[in-house]
Amino acid sequence: MSITILKAGFHDLIQDLGRNGYTHMGISPTGAADNLSFRIGNLLLGNNINDPGIEITLFGGSYYFNTDAIIALSGSVFTSTIDGDIIPFFKPIIVKLGQTLSIGSTTNGARCYLSIKGGFQVPNILNSGSTHLLSNTGGYKGRSLKKNDEIICASLDDMEIKNNLKFKMDDDRSILRVTKGLQYDLFDDANKNLFFNEEFTVSHNSNRMGLRIRGPKIYSKLSKDILTEGLPLGAIQIPGDGDSIISFVDHQTTGGYPKITNVITADLHKVGQLKPGDKFMFKLVSNNEAETLYFKQEKSLKI
């Protein structure tokens, strides 16, 4: 049982929730850039929350089904059809043997997810099927999907759609909430005021390792970089040129730039939906508020 890639999207990757627990060995977590949308796709199908799916960035391709299947599309809405008929997002859909799913360009954010009942079958490496491009590891041959690739999926005995779940998502990306970073006190009040009161724009020089953002120049009190240390997901680093970088899912595990703030866990899915040219501002919140927002988000996924 499989699907065949008739035309690959811009950047189609097999992803799950990531290769977590190995950063001390220099292995970045990878995983879905929009963790929340990815999980919703699996929940809609009654899958295991970690079953691998396809992450599609900016615009997708064409996918031929060599089997009957039930799928769900989640994340930012992309123009999508099955044999020319428009299909909805966030709803289980039956696809028949011989049909073709076509996914066009995004209408809003950066990424959507194609989930399939039973998940896609890829090798499990360090407890994950996620693709890590820099090491050519995981997913489908450690790379983006290409034309004529055949992705194995689970066979189904039951083609009945059994649920009609609905999820509420906070998809306002105009504000990213952050907590104080490890080197927050190395920035004076003038630079902090710039950071929190001016708008930033996502640069075209951004990827899953990190989002480079353009806005006010921010400078620390240091004359040189800090001693290299562990780099957390969502950390906002400030290099010597004054520009800012949001470390993301394929980030290096150590770094020597001072970190002014860190995107809260509840807003990391928003970072995964930012595309070049998008504008936003940062808002400082307390650790207690960040925890409350995280637990509220997780509670919204309980079914």
N, C-alpha and C positions, 0 to 999 in steps of 0.2 A: 504494500500500500504506500503510495507516494504522491507528491506533486512535482511537476517539472517546471523549471523556470524558462518560460518562453522569451521573456525580455526582463533583464534585471533592472531593479530600481537604482537610484543614485548611490545608495549605500545600505544594502540589505544585509543584516547580520543576524545570525542565530544568537539569542540571548536568553538567560534566565535571571535569577536574582543575584547571581554573581559568585565569584570564587572567594568567599569571605574567610577570614581567619589566617591569612598567609602574608599579610603585609610585613610582618617581622622578618620574613624570608625574602623580601624585595618583590613580592608578587602582588600586583595591584588587583583590586577586587573585580573589576569589569562589571558585567551585568547590565540590565536594562537602564537606559538613561532616565526614563520616566518610570520609576519603580512602581508608582501607584497605578498608572494606567495598565502596565503589564500585569499586575496582580488582578485587576478588575477583569481583564480579558480571560484569565484562567477561571476566576470565580463564576463568570457568566456561563461557562461551559461545564462547571462541576469538576474541573481538573484539580490535580494537585497544584497548590499555589506556585510551585517552582517549575512546572512543566515548561520546557523550552518553546519559545515562539520566535517570530521573525520581527525584528525592529526595522522599520522603514523610515528613512530620513529624507525630508523635503519632497521627493516624489518617488512613487513606486513603479512596478513593472507589471508583467502579465504572468499568471501562475495557472498552469493547466492541471486539473485534478484527474489522476489515474485511479481514483476511488471515490465512492460516496463519502462525504465528510460533513461534520458540523463545525463551523468556524465562528469567530467573533472578531470584530475590529474594534480597537479601543485606542485612546489617546487623542491627539488632535485630529480633527476630521479632514480626511483626504477625499477627493472625488473618487468614488469606487463603484464598480459595476460587476455583475456576473452575466456574461453573454449579452452585454449592452444594457441590462436592466439595473437601475440605480439601487444600491443596497444601503441600509442604515448602519450606523455605528452603535456600539454598546447594546447589541442584541444578537443572540444566537441565530445563525443562518444555516440552512441545509444547502449543501452543494452536491450536485450529482456527478457521477463518473462522466468525464468528457466535457465538463463545463470549464470555462476560463474566468478566473477572477482578474480584473484589471484595476490597478490602483494608480490614480493620477497624482496630481500635485496637491500639496497642503492648502487648506483654505484658512489656516490660522497659525498653529504652532509648528514645531520642527519635526515631530515624530509621531508615527502611529504604530500599532502592534497587530500582527496577524497571529491569532491563537487558533489552535485546532484541537478538537476533542481528543484527549489522550496524549497530546503534545507531539512535537517532532522528535524523532529518535536520532540522537547524536551521541558520540562518545562522552562518557563522564570522566573528566580530568580534574583531579583535586576537588571532588564533590560538586562539580559544575559542568554544564554544557555550554557556557558562555564563550563567545569569541573574543580573543585578545589579539588584536591585529599586530602589535609590535613584536610579539613573540611567535606569531603564526600558530597559535594554540587554541584548541577548543572549537566549538561550533561546527561548521562544515568546512573541513580542511584548513581551519585556522584563518579563513579569509572571508571577504564579502561574497555574496552569492553572484553567480554568473549565468549567462544563457546556457541552457541544456543541463544545468545541475539538477539532480533528482534527489529530493529530500524525503526520506522515509518517515512515515507517520503511522500511528497505531491503527489497527483494523477495528471496526466497530460492529457490534452485534445489534445494537439498539440505536436507531436513527431518530428517536423521539426527542423533541425539545421539552424539557421537564421543568424549566423555571423561567421566571419573568422578573429577574432581579433589576433593581435600579439603584444607582449609586450617585451621591452628591459629591462633586469635586470643586475645590477652590482653584479655579484656573486663571485668576487675576495675576498676570505676570508683571504688572506695572510696579509692584513693590516686592522686594526680596527681604525677608526678615532674617536678621543675623544676631549672633551673640558676640561678645568680646573675644578676640583672638588671643593667641598665646603671647603676642608682642603688642597688644593694644596700647599699653602704657608707653611704648616707644614713639608714639605719634602725639604731637602737641595739639592743643585745642583748635588751632587754626586749620590744621590738616583734617582733624576729625569733623569739623564743621563743613568743610568742603565735601568730605566723603558722604555725609548723611544729608546734605542739602542740595546737592547738584545731581543732574541726570547722567546716567551712563548709557553707552550704546555698545551692543555686541559687535565685535569686529569679525570680518570675514576670515581672519586668521584664528579660527576657533575650531575645536574638535572635541572628541570624547576625553582626551587627556585634560583639557582645560579650556575655559572660555576667556579669551583676551577681550577686555572691555576698554572702551575709550571714553574719557570724561575728564574731570579735573585731575591735574597732576598731584599725586599724593606722595609726600616725602616723610621718612622717619627721621629720628634724631641721630641715626647712625651714619658714620662715614663709610662703612663697608657692610657687606652681608653678614648675617648672623652665622654661628656655627651650625652646620647641617644637622637637622633633626627630623623626626617623624613628621609626615605631612598628612593631616586628616582630610577626608572627603569634604568638599565644600569650603575649604580654607581659602580666604582671599589674600593672596600674596601681593606684596608691593615690591617689584624690582627697583633697581637704582634709577631707571628712567622715569619713574613716577606713575607709570601705567599699572593697571590692576589685572590680576589673573585669578579666576575662580577654578580651583582644582576640581576635577570631575572624575567620573567613574574609572577611567583608564589612567589616572594620575600616577606619577612616579611616587614612590613610597617615602622618599626623603627630599628635603629641600633646604636651601639656605637663605631664602628671602623672608623678611619679617611678615608676619600674618596679622593684619589689623582686625579682622573679624572672621566669623565662620557662618555660612548659611545654615539655618536650622534644619533639622531632619524633615520636618513637615513641609518645607519649601523646596527640597532637593528635586522633586518631580517637576517643579516649575523651571528650574535650571535646564532640565532635559528637554524642555519645550521652547527654550529661547533660540532664535535663529538670527543670523547676521542682519543687522539693521534694527533689531528690536531695542527699545529704550525702556529703562526702569530706574528706580531709586532704591537705596538701602534704608532699612528701618531697624534700629537697635531695640532688642527685647531682652528681658532678663532670662536667666537659665530656667527659672520656675515657669515663666510663660512659655518658653520653648518646649518644655516637657509637657505642659498642659495641652498645647497645640498638637504635639505628637500623639498623645494618648487619645485625643478627640478624633484625630484622623484614623488611627488604628481601629477605634471603636466603630467608625463608619463602615468598615469593611467586614464586620462580623455579620454572619448570616445564619 
